[in-house]
């Protein structure tokens, strides 16, 4: 599978292993860029609202468009773009139009709730380690409806096994939006 000129969003709840997966996936392509969604949120210096709070919708939409614009430019430059971050399907209608003609693939890394929680709370600050928003976001990623077929259950799978599954699904075009 060649992802050059295309975007792969690697998302899921906190503690799912998105960063690990994205770093492993980007190594599979000759020309590749890894964009980390947290970096874009960290650029909001004044007026920051925690992204899981109801009043954060406008901020989150602006940040999502900024991620999409960056990803689009790299893809138009011929790079495979792997974007990791919490981009739920509720923001795909914000992301995809900004990506324009660039193909977008979407994979949700989702281990069991217990696995995600254990990983998330074991991280060090400034990572989110508060169980309440972690649990809330896990619930959001557990109700994907029409996007459920984008899920890769990583419970009990190695990084290599998960990478192989994602690459196979990219080849089959089953992750394309």
Secondary structure, 3 states (H helix, E strand, C coil): CCCCCCEEEEECCCCCCHHHHHHHHHCCCCCEEEEEHHHHHHCCCCCCCCCCCHHHHHHHHHHHHHHHHHHHHHHHCCCEEEEECCCCHHHHHHHHHHHCCCCEEEEEECCCHHHHHHHHHHCCCCCCCCHHHHHHHHHHHHCCHHHHHHEECCCCCCHHHHHHHHHHHHHCCCCEC
